[in-house]
Amino acid sequence: MAHKTYQVIVRGRFAPLDGEQRTALLARADEHDVFRARFTEEGTVTYERSLLAFTFRCVVPAAEEDTEAVVIGKAEALAAAAVSKLGAGYRDLRSVSTDLDDIKIRRRKH
């Protein structure tokens, strides 16, 4: 069975946060700065101190027959779990995926 690899970016908004959730997220905000973002199979969550929205980046391995909807579904499930692990809820997820096999690398001619 052939495999494909996708990079997926999931953007969402935090569900309404109470004071305790805000304090906990702000205490860990430096760990979730955009400069620490990586595309990994576990994924990384980044957010700003405004605590309005977050971004989740991940790599999703997929079977050749998996559709983009399946890949995005897997990524959004990972994002939901990651945000829940931070002690927050989420809403308004929007995702984009890139099939890494479709990326063409143009080499410079010397």
MODELLER restraints for C-alpha pairs under 7 A, 6 or more apart:
rsr = mdl.restraints
at = mdl.atoms
rsr.add(forms.Gaussian(group=physical.xy_distance, feature=features.Distance(at['CA:1:A'], at['CA:63:A']), mean=6.99, stdev=0.5))
rsr.add(forms.Gaussian(group=physical.xy_distance, feature=features.Distance(at['CA:2:A'], at['CA:63:A']), mean=6.14, stdev=0.5))
rsr.add(forms.Gaussian(group=physical.xy_distance, feature=features.Distance(at['CA:2:A'], at['CA:64:A']), mean=5.42, stdev=0.5))
rsr.add(forms.Gaussian(group=physical.xy_distance, feature=features.Distance(at['CA:3:A'], at['CA:61:A']), mean=6.90, stdev=0.5))
rsr.add(forms.Gaussian(group=physical.xy_distance, feature=features.Distance(at['CA:3:A'], at['CA:62:A']), mean=5.64, stdev=0.5))
rsr.add(forms.Gaussian(group=physical.xy_distance, feature=features.Distance(at['CA:3:A'], at['CA:63:A']), mean=4.64, stdev=0.5))
rsr.add(forms.Gaussian(group=physical.xy_distance, feature=features.Distance(at['CA:3:A'], at['CA:64:A']), mean=5.33, stdev=0.5))
rsr.add(forms.Gaussian(group=physical.xy_distance, feature=features.Distance(at['CA:4:A'], at['CA:61:A']), mean=5.89, stdev=0.5))
rsr.add(forms.Gaussian(group=physical.xy_distance, feature=features.Distance(at['CA:4:A'], at['CA:62:A']), mean=5.13, stdev=0.5))
rsr.add(forms.Gaussian(group=physical.xy_distance, feature=features.Distance(at['CA:4:A'], at['CA:63:A']), mean=6.01, stdev=0.5))
rsr.add(forms.Gaussian(group=physical.xy_distance, feature=features.Distance(at['CA:4:A'], at['CA:64:A']), mean=5.98, stdev=0.5))
rsr.add(forms.Gaussian(group=physical.xy_distance, feature=features.Distance(at['CA:4:A'], at['CA:101:A']), mean=6.96, stdev=0.5))
rsr.add(forms.Gaussian(group=physical.xy_distance, feature=features.Distance(at['CA:5:A'], at['CA:59:A']), mean=6.85, stdev=0.5))
rsr.add(forms.Gaussian(group=physical.xy_distance, feature=features.Distance(at['CA:5:A'], at['CA:60:A']), mean=5.81, stdev=0.5))
rsr.add(forms.Gaussian(group=physical.xy_distance, feature=features.Distance(at['CA:5:A'], at['CA:61:A']), mean=4.52, stdev=0.5))
rsr.add(forms.Gaussian(group=physical.xy_distance, feature=features.Distance(at['CA:5:A'], at['CA:62:A']), mean=5.95, stdev=0.5))
rsr.add(forms.Gaussian(group=physical.xy_distance, feature=features.Distance(at['CA:5:A'], at['CA:99:A']), mean=6.08, stdev=0.5))
rsr.add(forms.Gaussian(group=physical.xy_distance, feature=features.Distance(at['CA:5:A'], at['CA:100:A']), mean=5.78, stdev=0.5))
rsr.add(forms.Gaussian(group=physical.xy_distance, feature=features.Distance(at['CA:6:A'], at['CA:59:A']), mean=5.61, stdev=0.5))
rsr.add(forms.Gaussian(group=physical.xy_distance, feature=features.Distance(at['CA:6:A'], at['CA:60:A']), mean=5.14, stdev=0.5))
rsr.add(forms.Gaussian(group=physical.xy_distance, feature=features.Distance(at['CA:6:A'], at['CA:61:A']), mean=6.33, stdev=0.5))
rsr.add(forms.Gaussian(group=physical.xy_distance, feature=features.Distance(at['CA:6:A'], at['CA:97:A']), mean=6.29, stdev=0.5))
rsr.add(forms.Gaussian(group=physical.xy_distance, feature=features.Distance(at['CA:6:A'], at['CA:98:A']), mean=5.35, stdev=0.5))
rsr.add(forms.Gaussian(group=physical.xy_distance, feature=features.Distance(at['CA:6:A'], at['CA:99:A']), mean=4.51, stdev=0.5))
rsr.add(forms.Gaussian(group=physical.xy_distance, feature=features.Distance(at['CA:6:A'], at['CA:100:A']), mean=5.57, stdev=0.5))
rsr.add(forms.Gaussian(group=physical.xy_distance, feature=features.Distance(at['CA:7:A'], at['CA:39:A']), mean=6.83, stdev=0.5))
rsr.add(forms.Gaussian(group=physical.xy_distance, feature=features.Distance(at['CA:7:A'], at['CA:58:A']), mean=5.86, stdev=0.5))
rsr.add(forms.Gaussian(group=physical.xy_distance, feature=features.Distance(at['CA:7:A'], at['CA:59:A']), mean=4.59, stdev=0.5))
rsr.add(forms.Gaussian(group=physical.xy_distance, feature=features.Distance(at['CA:7:A'], at['CA:60:A']), mean=6.35, stdev=0.5))
rsr.add(forms.Gaussian(group=physical.xy_distance, feature=features.Distance(at['CA:7:A'], at['CA:97:A']), mean=5.62, stdev=0.5))
rsr.add(forms.Gaussian(group=physical.xy_distance, feature=features.Distance(at['CA:7:A'], at['CA:98:A']), mean=5.25, stdev=0.5))
rsr.add(forms.Gaussian(group=physical.xy_distance, feature=features.Distance(at['CA:7:A'], at['CA:99:A']), mean=6.70, stdev=0.5))
rsr.add(forms.Gaussian(group=physical.xy_distance, feature=features.Distance(at['CA:7:A'], at['CA:100:A']), mean=6.95, stdev=0.5))
rsr.add(forms.Gaussian(group=physical.xy_distance, feature=features.Distance(at['CA:8:A'], at['CA:57:A']), mean=5.86, stdev=0.5))
rsr.add(forms.Gaussian(group=physical.xy_distance, feature=features.Distance(at['CA:8:A'], at['CA:58:A']), mean=5.45, stdev=0.5))
rsr.add(forms.Gaussian(group=physical.xy_distance, feature=features.Distance(at['CA:8:A'], at['CA:59:A']), mean=6.23, stdev=0.5))
rsr.add(forms.Gaussian(group=physical.xy_distance, feature=features.Distance(at['CA:8:A'], at['CA:75:A']), mean=6.64, stdev=0.5))
rsr.add(forms.Gaussian(group=physical.xy_distance, feature=features.Distance(at['CA:8:A'], at['CA:95:A']), mean=6.87, stdev=0.5))
rsr.add(forms.Gaussian(group=physical.xy_distance, feature=features.Distance(at['CA:8:A'], at['CA:96:A']), mean=5.71, stdev=0.5))
rsr.add(forms.Gaussian(group=physical.xy_distance, feature=features.Distance(at['CA:8:A'], at['CA:97:A']), mean=4.28, stdev=0.5))
rsr.add(forms.Gaussian(group=physical.xy_distance, feature=features.Distance(at['CA:8:A'], at['CA:98:A']), mean=6.43, stdev=0.5))
rsr.add(forms.Gaussian(group=physical.xy_distance, feature=features.Distance(at['CA:9:A'], at['CA:55:A']), mean=6.91, stdev=0.5))
rsr.add(forms.Gaussian(group=physical.xy_distance, feature=features.Distance(at['CA:9:A'], at['CA:56:A']), mean=5.75, stdev=0.5))
rsr.add(forms.Gaussian(group=physical.xy_distance, feature=features.Distance(at['CA:9:A'], at['CA:57:A']), mean=4.69, stdev=0.5))
rsr.add(forms.Gaussian(group=physical.xy_distance, feature=features.Distance(at['CA:9:A'], at['CA:58:A']), mean=6.70, stdev=0.5))
rsr.add(forms.Gaussian(group=physical.xy_distance, feature=features.Distance(at['CA:9:A'], at['CA:95:A']), mean=5.60, stdev=0.5))
rsr.add(forms.Gaussian(group=physical.xy_distance, feature=features.Distance(at['CA:9:A'], at['CA:96:A']), mean=5.49, stdev=0.5))
rsr.add(forms.Gaussian(group=physical.xy_distance, feature=features.Distance(at['CA:9:A'], at['CA:97:A']), mean=6.45, stdev=0.5))
rsr.add(forms.Gaussian(group=physical.xy_distance, feature=features.Distance(at['CA:10:A'], at['CA:55:A']), mean=5.73, stdev=0.5))
rsr.add(forms.Gaussian(group=physical.xy_distance, feature=features.Distance(at['CA:10:A'], at['CA:56:A']), mean=5.01, stdev=0.5))
rsr.add(forms.Gaussian(group=physical.xy_distance, feature=features.Distance(at['CA:10:A'], at['CA:57:A']), mean=6.42, stdev=0.5))
rsr.add(forms.Gaussian(group=physical.xy_distance, feature=features.Distance(at['CA:10:A'], at['CA:76:A']), mean=6.53, stdev=0.5))
rsr.add(forms.Gaussian(group=physical.xy_distance, feature=features.Distance(at['CA:10:A'], at['CA:93:A']), mean=6.52, stdev=0.5))
rsr.add(forms.Gaussian(group=physical.xy_distance, feature=features.Distance(at['CA:10:A'], at['CA:94:A']), mean=5.70, stdev=0.5))
rsr.add(forms.Gaussian(group=physical.xy_distance, feature=features.Distance(at['CA:10:A'], at['CA:95:A']), mean=4.34, stdev=0.5))
rsr.add(forms.Gaussian(group=physical.xy_distance, feature=features.Distance(at['CA:10:A'], at['CA:96:A']), mean=6.71, stdev=0.5))
rsr.add(forms.Gaussian(group=physical.xy_distance, feature=features.Distance(at['CA:11:A'], at['CA:54:A']), mean=5.94, stdev=0.5))
rsr.add(forms.Gaussian(group=physical.xy_distance, feature=features.Distance(at['CA:11:A'], at['CA:55:A']), mean=4.54, stdev=0.5))
rsr.add(forms.Gaussian(group=physical.xy_distance, feature=features.Distance(at['CA:11:A'], at['CA:56:A']), mean=6.34, stdev=0.5))
rsr.add(forms.Gaussian(group=physical.xy_distance, feature=features.Distance(at['CA:11:A'], at['CA:93:A']), mean=5.60, stdev=0.5))
rsr.add(forms.Gaussian(group=physical.xy_distance, feature=features.Distance(at['CA:11:A'], at['CA:94:A']), mean=5.26, stdev=0.5))
rsr.add(forms.Gaussian(group=physical.xy_distance, feature=features.Distance(at['CA:11:A'], at['CA:95:A']), mean=6.18, stdev=0.5))
rsr.add(forms.Gaussian(group=physical.xy_distance, feature=features.Distance(at['CA:12:A'], at['CA:53:A']), mean=5.65, stdev=0.5))
rsr.add(forms.Gaussian(group=physical.xy_distance, feature=features.Distance(at['CA:12:A'], at['CA:54:A']), mean=5.54, stdev=0.5))
rsr.add(forms.Gaussian(group=physical.xy_distance, feature=features.Distance(at['CA:12:A'], at['CA:55:A']), mean=6.48, stdev=0.5))
rsr.add(forms.Gaussian(group=physical.xy_distance, feature=features.Distance(at['CA:12:A'], at['CA:90:A']), mean=6.65, stdev=0.5))
rsr.add(forms.Gaussian(group=physical.xy_distance, feature=features.Distance(at['CA:12:A'], at['CA:91:A']), mean=5.96, stdev=0.5))
rsr.add(forms.Gaussian(group=physical.xy_distance, feature=features.Distance(at['CA:12:A'], at['CA:92:A']), mean=5.24, stdev=0.5))
rsr.add(forms.Gaussian(group=physical.xy_distance, feature=features.Distance(at['CA:12:A'], at['CA:93:A']), mean=4.35, stdev=0.5))
rsr.add(forms.Gaussian(group=physical.xy_distance, feature=features.Distance(at['CA:12:A'], at['CA:94:A']), mean=6.32, stdev=0.5))
rsr.add(forms.Gaussian(group=physical.xy_distance, feature=features.Distance(at['CA:13:A'], at['CA:52:A']), mean=5.81, stdev=0.5))
rsr.add(forms.Gaussian(group=physical.xy_distance, feature=features.Distance(at['CA:13:A'], at['CA:53:A']), mean=4.04, stdev=0.5))
rsr.add(forms.Gaussian(group=physical.xy_distance, feature=features.Distance(at['CA:13:A'], at['CA:54:A']), mean=6.00, stdev=0.5))
rsr.add(forms.Gaussian(group=physical.xy_distance, feature=features.Distance(at['CA:13:A'], at['CA:90:A']), mean=5.67, stdev=0.5))
rsr.add(forms.Gaussian(group=physical.xy_distance, feature=features.Distance(at['CA:13:A'], at['CA:91:A']), mean=5.31, stdev=0.5))
rsr.add(forms.Gaussian(group=physical.xy_distance, feature=features.Distance(at['CA:13:A'], at['CA:92:A']), mean=5.94, stdev=0.5))
rsr.add(forms.Gaussian(group=physical.xy_distance, feature=features.Distance(at['CA:14:A'], at['CA:51:A']), mean=6.97, stdev=0.5))
rsr.add(forms.Gaussian(group=physical.xy_distance, feature=features.Distance(at['CA:14:A'], at['CA:52:A']), mean=5.85, stdev=0.5))
rsr.add(forms.Gaussian(group=physical.xy_distance, feature=features.Distance(at['CA:14:A'], at['CA:53:A']), mean=5.59, stdev=0.5))
rsr.add(forms.Gaussian(group=physical.xy_distance, feature=features.Distance(at['CA:14:A'], at['CA:88:A']), mean=6.82, stdev=0.5))
rsr.add(forms.Gaussian(group=physical.xy_distance, feature=features.Distance(at['CA:14:A'], at['CA:89:A']), mean=5.79, stdev=0.5))
rsr.add(forms.Gaussian(group=physical.xy_distance, feature=features.Distance(at['CA:14:A'], at['CA:90:A']), mean=4.45, stdev=0.5))
rsr.add(forms.Gaussian(group=physical.xy_distance, feature=features.Distance(at['CA:14:A'], at['CA:91:A']), mean=6.18, stdev=0.5))
rsr.add(forms.Gaussian(group=physical.xy_distance, feature=features.Distance(at['CA:15:A'], at['CA:89:A']), mean=4.85, stdev=0.5))
rsr.add(forms.Gaussian(group=physical.xy_distance, feature=features.Distance(at['CA:15:A'], at['CA:90:A']), mean=4.64, stdev=0.5))
rsr.add(forms.Gaussian(group=physical.xy_distance, feature=features.Distance(at['CA:15:A'], at['CA:91:A']), mean=5.81, stdev=0.5))
rsr.add(forms.Gaussian(group=physical.xy_distance, feature=features.Distance(at['CA:21:A'], at['CA:87:A']), mean=6.50, stdev=0.5))
rsr.add(forms.Gaussian(group=physical.xy_distance, feature=features.Distance(at['CA:21:A'], at['CA:88:A']), mean=6.57, stdev=0.5))
rsr.add(forms.Gaussian(group=physical.xy_distance, feature=features.Distance(at['CA:26:A'], at['CA:49:A']), mean=6.33, stdev=0.5))
rsr.add(forms.Gaussian(group=physical.xy_distance, feature=features.Distance(at['CA:29:A'], at['CA:49:A']), mean=6.53, stdev=0.5))
rsr.add(forms.Gaussian(group=physical.xy_distance, feature=features.Distance(at['CA:32:A'], at['CA:45:A']), mean=6.11, stdev=0.5))
rsr.add(forms.Gaussian(group=physical.xy_distance, feature=features.Distance(at['CA:32:A'], at['CA:46:A']), mean=4.46, stdev=0.5))
rsr.add(forms.Gaussian(group=physical.xy_distance, feature=features.Distance(at['CA:32:A'], at['CA:47:A']), mean=6.02, stdev=0.5))
rsr.add(forms.Gaussian(group=physical.xy_distance, feature=features.Distance(at['CA:33:A'], at['CA:46:A']), mean=5.44, stdev=0.5))
rsr.add(forms.Gaussian(group=physical.xy_distance, feature=features.Distance(at['CA:33:A'], at['CA:47:A']), mean=6.31, stdev=0.5))
rsr.add(forms.Gaussian(group=physical.xy_distance, feature=features.Distance(at['CA:33:A'], at['CA:48:A']), mean=7.00, stdev=0.5))
rsr.add(forms.Gaussian(group=physical.xy_distance, feature=features.Distance(at['CA:34:A'], at['CA:46:A']), mean=5.42, stdev=0.5))
rsr.add(forms.Gaussian(group=physical.xy_distance, feature=features.Distance(at['CA:37:A'], at['CA:44:A']), mean=5.84, stdev=0.5))
rsr.add(forms.Gaussian(group=physical.xy_distance, feature=features.Distance(at['CA:37:A'], at['CA:46:A']), mean=6.57, stdev=0.5))
rsr.add(forms.Gaussian(group=physical.xy_distance, feature=features.Distance(at['CA:38:A'], at['CA:44:A']), mean=6.13, stdev=0.5))
rsr.add(forms.Gaussian(group=physical.xy_distance, feature=features.Distance(at['CA:38:A'], at['CA:57:A']), mean=6.56, stdev=0.5))
rsr.add(forms.Gaussian(group=physical.xy_distance, feature=features.Distance(at['CA:39:A'], at['CA:57:A']), mean=5.31, stdev=0.5))
rsr.add(forms.Gaussian(group=physical.xy_distance, feature=features.Distance(at['CA:39:A'], at['CA:58:A']), mean=4.53, stdev=0.5))
rsr.add(forms.Gaussian(group=physical.xy_distance, feature=features.Distance(at['CA:39:A'], at['CA:59:A']), mean=5.55, stdev=0.5))
rsr.add(forms.Gaussian(group=physical.xy_distance, feature=features.Distance(at['CA:40:A'], at['CA:58:A']), mean=4.97, stdev=0.5))
rsr.add(forms.Gaussian(group=physical.xy_distance, feature=features.Distance(at['CA:40:A'], at['CA:59:A']), mean=5.14, stdev=0.5))
rsr.add(forms.Gaussian(group=physical.xy_distance, feature=features.Distance(at['CA:41:A'], at['CA:58:A']), mean=5.54, stdev=0.5))
rsr.add(forms.Gaussian(group=physical.xy_distance, feature=features.Distance(at['CA:41:A'], at['CA:59:A']), mean=4.76, stdev=0.5))
rsr.add(forms.Gaussian(group=physical.xy_distance, feature=features.Distance(at['CA:41:A'], at['CA:60:A']), mean=6.15, stdev=0.5))
rsr.add(forms.Gaussian(group=physical.xy_distance, feature=features.Distance(at['CA:42:A'], at['CA:58:A']), mean=6.56, stdev=0.5))
rsr.add(forms.Gaussian(group=physical.xy_distance, feature=features.Distance(at['CA:43:A'], at['CA:56:A']), mean=6.48, stdev=0.5))
rsr.add(forms.Gaussian(group=physical.xy_distance, feature=features.Distance(at['CA:43:A'], at['CA:57:A']), mean=5.31, stdev=0.5))
rsr.add(forms.Gaussian(group=physical.xy_distance, feature=features.Distance(at['CA:43:A'], at['CA:58:A']), mean=4.14, stdev=0.5))
rsr.add(forms.Gaussian(group=physical.xy_distance, feature=features.Distance(at['CA:43:A'], at['CA:59:A']), mean=6.99, stdev=0.5))
rsr.add(forms.Gaussian(group=physical.xy_distance, feature=features.Distance(at['CA:44:A'], at['CA:56:A']), mean=5.47, stdev=0.5))
rsr.add(forms.Gaussian(group=physical.xy_distance, feature=features.Distance(at['CA:44:A'], at['CA:57:A']), mean=5.43, stdev=0.5))
rsr.add(forms.Gaussian(group=physical.xy_distance, feature=features.Distance(at['CA:44:A'], at['CA:58:A']), mean=6.67, stdev=0.5))
rsr.add(forms.Gaussian(group=physical.xy_distance, feature=features.Distance(at['CA:45:A'], at['CA:54:A']), mean=6.73, stdev=0.5))
rsr.add(forms.Gaussian(group=physical.xy_distance, feature=features.Distance(at['CA:45:A'], at['CA:55:A']), mean=5.68, stdev=0.5))
rsr.add(forms.Gaussian(group=physical.xy_distance, feature=features.Distance(at['CA:45:A'], at['CA:56:A']), mean=4.48, stdev=0.5))
rsr.add(forms.Gaussian(group=physical.xy_distance, feature=features.Distance(at['CA:45:A'], at['CA:57:A']), mean=6.76, stdev=0.5))
rsr.add(forms.Gaussian(group=physical.xy_distance, feature=features.Distance(at['CA:46:A'], at['CA:54:A']), mean=5.63, stdev=0.5))
rsr.add(forms.Gaussian(group=physical.xy_distance, feature=features.Distance(at['CA:46:A'], at['CA:55:A']), mean=5.27, stdev=0.5))
rsr.add(forms.Gaussian(group=physical.xy_distance, feature=features.Distance(at['CA:46:A'], at['CA:56:A']), mean=6.42, stdev=0.5))
rsr.add(forms.Gaussian(group=physical.xy_distance, feature=features.Distance(at['CA:47:A'], at['CA:53:A']), mean=6.31, stdev=0.5))
rsr.add(forms.Gaussian(group=physical.xy_distance, feature=features.Distance(at['CA:47:A'], at['CA:54:A']), mean=4.50, stdev=0.5))
rsr.add(forms.Gaussian(group=physical.xy_distance, feature=features.Distance(at['CA:47:A'], at['CA:55:A']), mean=6.42, stdev=0.5))
rsr.add(forms.Gaussian(group=physical.xy_distance, feature=features.Distance(at['CA:56:A'], at['CA:79:A']), mean=5.91, stdev=0.5))
rsr.add(forms.Gaussian(group=physical.xy_distance, feature=features.Distance(at['CA:58:A'], at['CA:75:A']), mean=6.90, stdev=0.5))
rsr.add(forms.Gaussian(group=physical.xy_distance, feature=features.Distance(at['CA:60:A'], at['CA:71:A']), mean=6.65, stdev=0.5))
rsr.add(forms.Gaussian(group=physical.xy_distance, feature=features.Distance(at['CA:60:A'], at['CA:75:A']), mean=6.86, stdev=0.5))
rsr.add(forms.Gaussian(group=physical.xy_distance, feature=features.Distance(at['CA:62:A'], at['CA:71:A']), mean=6.88, stdev=0.5))
rsr.add(forms.Gaussian(group=physical.xy_distance, feature=features.Distance(at['CA:72:A'], at['CA:95:A']), mean=6.66, stdev=0.5))
rsr.add(forms.Gaussian(group=physical.xy_distance, feature=features.Distance(at['CA:72:A'], at['CA:97:A']), mean=6.97, stdev=0.5))
rsr.add(forms.Gaussian(group=physical.xy_distance, feature=features.Distance(at['CA:80:A'], at['CA:90:A']), mean=6.93, stdev=0.5))
rsr.add(forms.Gaussian(group=physical.xy_distance, feature=features.Distance(at['CA:83:A'], at['CA:89:A']), mean=6.54, stdev=0.5))
